[in-house]
Amino acid sequence: MEPARNDLCPCGSGKKYKKCCLLKADLRSSSQHRLRKTADPVAKILLPYAMKVHGEGGIFEAWEDFWAGHPHKDFSAQSLYLPLFVPWYLYHWYPAVQDELDPGRHFPCQHTVVAQFLRKQAYTVDAYTRRYLEAASQEPLSFWQIDAIEPGKGLLVKDLALDRECFVHEVAGSTTFSKWDLLLAQVVGVDGEYILSATGPYRLPAKGFRAYIAEYLETKKLTFHTPLDLLGCDIDFLEVYHHCVENALNPTPPQLHNTDGEELVLTSSSYDFGPHDRDQVIQSLAAVKDLEGGDIRSDETEYVWVVKQKDAMLDSTLKGKVIVGSRQLTLECNSEPRDKKLREMIEKELGAVLVYSGTTAKPMDDLPRPSGSPQGLDLATLPETERNRLTEMIEQQYLRWAEVKVPALDDRTPREAVKTPEGRRQVADLINDWENLQAGQQSPQVSFDFNRLRAALGLDLE
């Protein structure tokens, strides 16, 4: 007996059948891309017919409508948006004048290029092509999430508006898209075989955009029951997509924060002391809570301000440094609140011998970044034992996230949140976003298997 789509796969992978062996079997058993071979030449047939129906100005009017009021360049045959625009123009667009002539229209609209072609010229194409055109006229643009990838073959995609799934033949996309990417696309199927008939030129990363799209769909969901319900929302979906692309291509620079959520500002506070007071300064620093070290470096002695953490991914946090020179004590922190706190701690113990001389503060955004400077530790340069130790430490931090209070979960830990259906969905989305970010990196130093985290939280494996 064949398993149901949502049953565990009998191969023992721990994944659902639909995302494991069913995906592979479905892609193997389908006909040899007959649908794609039919779809690709259709535009060469319909575009000349569109010229007859709407005249030379039709495609330019459609181009303006396509952008839904967003800034754009003039129509060009080299535009990256043609794979999305042309199918939309042929299958869904109709002139604005039809709104006045037919205000009570129903969908699929009878004034589109494909609808008029099927009424008047259907006899010029074979039966399978007619079936494809009929299917395309009834399939809307929608936002699709990539739930699984079979490299070199295709994708398992989920319609975020209608909560339906299908496998699509997409050889190129199966090697360039990442799992959990979001696409604005038209998926067309005939006889159980599906393709991406239209696709936006930019994939949207799950983090940030899934929530925005979901919020928009929430305002429309009462009218979304079948694909035909979405046909009248194409301009709205295009507007949402253009907005997302603008934000993806021109992101607002993030404000940098430390682990306490404070804006990153490099501070340096200085104190002077007498030439005979250094020993007393060193002795008094030993009594300051959370100061560790006392390491002697040439004519300086350095301490670190380390605070033990609770409910955090790290056992402790380095919050600052104290450097004792021959006649000066310097405090270094990465935020003004930390600097203030450390100064209070130091002055409580050494206020009698120190003279405050001032504080400098430099926001991180103001600091120059030398070209060619290293961006971080390169694990590949470390000995194997050290590399394995650091890799394991990083992976343990991922796993310990299950016990960390997360603001997006109303300050619950993921383990607490998964106790409710809505919490399970939220935690799954956060892990999917995390996995999507890793998949988008060209050469991540550590590729974490997020199914380990899913398994630890009792979530379905992906």
N, C-alpha and C positions, 0 to 999 in steps of 0.2 A: 504494500500500500504506500503510495507516494505521500510524503509529508505535506502538511499545509504550509503555505508561504511563510507564516510567522512561527512555525515550529522550529526547534533546534535542528540544525543540519545533521543528518545521520553520519556524516563523515567524521564527526567528533571535534570539529573546529571550535565549537561553542558559539558560533554565529547562527543567526537565523537562516533558514533554508533559502529564502529569497535573496540573501546577500552573500551566499556561498555557492553551493553546487547548482542551485536552480539558475543563478545568474550565468554560470558557465554553460549549462545545458541549453538555456534559452538562446544564447548567442550562437552556439554551435548548430542548433537545429533549424535556425531560420534560413530562408532562402538567401541566395548569394546577392544580397544588397539590391534586389530588384527594385525596391522602392526608391532607393537613392538614384539608381540609373534612370528611373522614370522622372524623378523630381528635378534633377539638374537641367534637362533641356526645356522644361516647361516655360521658364521665363522668356526664352527666345521665341516661343509661340505667343505668349500673352502680351509681351511688351509692345510689339507692333499693333496688336489688336487694341491695346489701351490707347495708343496714339489715335486710332480711328474713332474710338468712343469719346475720349476726353480732349482731343486736340493736343497741340504741342505744349499748351500751358498747363495741362493737367498734372504732369509729373512735378512741376515747380510749385503748384498749389499744394500738392500732397506733401512735398518736402517741407513747406512751411508748417503744415499741420503736424507733421511728424515730430517736430521739435517742441511742440506744446509751449511756445512762448520762451523757450530757453535760447540763449545766444548760440549762434551757429554760423558756419561758413556757407557760402552759396553751394548749390547742388554741383557735385562733381562725380564723374565716373570713377575717380580714384578714392572716394570717401571710404573710410573704414566702416561706415555704418551701412553700406549697401547690402550686406548679407541679412541685415534686419529690415532695412527700409523697403527693398524691392518686394519681398514676399508680402509684407504688410500692405504695400501699395496695391498689389495685384489681388490680394484675397480679402482685405478689410476696408480699404479706404473708399470713400465715395465723396463727391463734391458737396461743399457746404450748401449749395442751392437745394439739394435734396431734403435738407432739414425743413425748409420752408414748404416744399412741394408735398412732402410725405411725413408730417410731424408725428404720426402714429405708427411709424414703421416697426417692423418686427425683425428679429435676427434669426438666421443670417440675412443680411441686407441684400435686396434684389438689385441694388444699384452699383455693386462692386464690379470690377473688371471681370473676375472669374464667374460671377453669377450671370452676367450678360453673355459671356462667351459660352457657357454651358447651355443657355437658352437658344443661341443662334448658330454656334459653330461647333457644338459637341461632336457632330458627325465627322469632323476632320481629324479626330484623334481616336486611338484605340480604346477599348473598353476599360482596360486597367488604368490608363491615364485619366479617363473620365472619373473613375472611382477615386483616384488620388485627388483630383481637383475638387470633387464633392466633399471629400474628407477635409481638405485644406480650408474650404470655405466655412466649415463648421468648427474648426479648431482655433481658439483664441490665442493671443499672446498671454503668457502668464509667467510668474516667477517660479522657477524650478530649482530645487536643491539637489546636488549630486550626492547620493547616499552611498554609492559604491562604484568602483572602477575596475573594469577588466582591461588591462593595458593592451593596446593594439586591436581591440574589438569594440568595446562600447561602454555604456554607462547605465547605472540604475538611477533614475531621477524621480523626484517626488514633487508634485504640483502643490505649492504652498497654499494656493487659494482653494483647491478642491480636494486636497488630501488624497490624491490618486497617484499611483506609481506605474512606471513602465520601464522596459529596457529599450534603449535607443542605440542604433548602430552609429558610432561616431569614432572612427579610427583616429583622426587627428586630435580630437578633444580628449580622448582617453589617455593621451600622452602629455597633454599640455594643461588640462584642468587638474584641480586638486579636490580631494574628497571634502565635501561640505561647502564647496563653492556655490554661489547663487548665480543663476542666469536668467535674463529675460529672453524667453524663447517661445517659438511655436513648435509643438511636437505633433507630428501627423502620423497616423497609422493606417495601414490597410492589411487585412488578414493577419493581425497580430504582430506585424513587423512595423517598427517605429523608427523615425529619423527626426533630427532637429532640422525642420524646414527653414526656420529663421532663428538667428541667434545674435544677441547684442555683441559688439566687438570687445567689451570689457566684462570679465567675470568680476563678481563682487565678493570680497572675502566675507565669511560668515560673521566675524566679530564686528559689531557696530551696525551692520546693514540688515541682519536678520531681524533684529528687534524693530528697526525702523519700518521695514516692509510688513512685519507682523502687525504693527500698530495701525498701519494703513488698511491692511486687509480686515482688521477687526471692525473698522467702520463700515465695511461693505459686506461682511459675511452673511448677513440675512438674505442677500439676493444671490448668493453664490451656491447653486445646487448642481448645475450641469455646465458643461463647456459653453453651451449657448448663452448662459447667463453672463459670461465674461465678455462676449463679443462686443458689447457696448461700452466696455471699460478700457479699450485699447489706448485711447489718448491719455486717460488717467494713469495707466501703467507706464506709458512712455514718459510721462512727466515725472513719475516717481523714479524711474530708471535714470533719466538724465540728471536728476537731483543727486542720486547716489553716485553716479559716475563723476560729477563735478567735485563732490566731496572726497571721492577716492583719489582723484588725480591732483587735487589741491587741498590736501588735509591741513587742518589747523595744527600748527606745531604744538605738541603736548607740553603742558607745564610739568617740569620735572619736580618730583617730590622724594623725600627720604622715606624710610620705613615707618615713620610716625605721621606721614601724610603732610609734612611741612614743605614749603617751597625750598628747593635747593639753592642755598646761598653760601658761598665759601666765606667763612668768617675767621678772623685772626685777632685775638685780644692780647694785649701785652701789659706786663707789670714789671716794674723795676724793683730791685732790692739791693741792700747794701753789700759791699764786698765781703763782709764777714758773716753774712746771714745765709749763705747757700746751704750749709749743713743743716740749719734749722728748717729751711724750706723743704729739703729732701726728707727730713724726719717727719715733718707735719703732713706731707703728701701721703705718707704711708697710712695715715688715719682717715683719709678721704674715702668714703664709701664708693665702691665700684671702680676705683683706679687700680690698674694692674701694671706690672712691668718694673720700671726703675732700671731699664736697660741703659747702660753707659755707651755712648757713641762719641768718640773723641772727647771734646770738651762739653758735650751735652748729655743730659739724662732724659730719657723719654718714657712717658707713661701713656697708657691707653685707657679710655673711659669705656668700659664694657658693661652692658646691662643685661641681665638674664631675662629671657622672654617666656611668657606663658601664652598658649594657644597661638603659636606662630610657627612658621616653617623652619626658622632657625632657632637654635638653642639660645643664642645671645646676639646682641647687636652692638657693633662698634659705633659709638656716638661721638667720639672726639679724641683728641690727643693733648697731652700736656708736655711741653718741652722746656727743660730747665737748662739755661745757659750759665755763663759765669756770673752775670749780674742782671739777667732778664728771664722772666717766665712767660711763655707764650701758650695760648690756648687755640687749638684749631678745631673747628666744627663745620658741619655742612648745612646748618640752618641757624637763623637768628634765635629762635626759641631754645635750641640746644646750647648755643653760646651763652645765653642769659642764665640758663640753669647751671652750666658748668662754672660760670663766674661766681654765682651764689655759693656753690659748694666750696670753691677755692677760697673765697673771701671769708667764709665762716671759719676756716681753719687757719688761714694765714693773713687775715686782714691787718694784723698789727705790724707785719714786716713788709708787706707789698704796697707799692704805689701804682695805682692804675694809670696807664699812659695812653690808652685809646684802643678802639676797635675798627678794623676795616671789614667791609662786606662787599663781595662781588657775586652778583647773580650768575648762575651757570650759563645762561644764554649770552652773557657779555664776554665770556672767555673765548679766546681764539682757539681754533682747532687746527694744529699744523697738518698740512697735507702729507700723506704718507705715514702719519703716526699710527702706532699699533692700536687696534680697536679692542683688544682684550687678549686673554690667554689663549694660545693655540695649543689645544690638547695634543695635536699630532707631534709636537716637538718634545713631549715629555716621555720619559721611560715608560715602558708598558705597565709596570706595577703601579706607578704613580697615576698614569692615565686611567687605569681601571678603577683605582680608588676614588678619583675625582668623579668619574662617570657614575659609579655606584652612589656616591654622595648626592649627585644631582638627581638621579632617579629616585632616591629616597625622599628628596624634597618634593618631587611630584606626588609621591604616594602619601606623604604627610599632609598634603593639601586637604585630604578628606577630613582632617580634624581641625582645620583652620576656619575661624568665623569669617564669612564672606559678606561684604555689604550688599552685593546683588542678591543674596539669599536672605535678606533682612537680618543680617548678623547671625545667621545660623551656620553651623558647620555643614558641609555637604552630607556627612553621615546623618545628621539630624534632618536635613531637608528631604532626603530620599524616602522618608517615612510616609510622605503624602504623594498622591499622584502628580499634583502640580509641582511639588518640589523635585520629584524625579525628572520631570520634563525640564525644569530649569537647570538642574545639575547636568543632565545629559547635554543640553545646549551649550553650557559653559565648557564642558570637556570637548565637544565637537568644535567649538570656536578655537580652543587651544590647539587641537590636532590640525585644524585648517591652517593656523598660523605657522606651525612647524612644517606642514607640507609645502607651504609657499616659500620657504627658505631654500636657497640654492644648494647649500652644503652645510646643513646643521651639524655642529660638532657632536651633539648627542641626540640621537633619534629615539625618543621615548615611545614605548609601546603603550598607548593609552588604554588598550584593553586590560592592562594590569590594573589601572585605576578604576575602570568600569567594573571589573570583577570584584575588586575590593569593596565597592559600594553596592554590589548586587544589581548592577544595571546590565541590560542586554549588551552583548559584545557586538562590535561593528566590523 
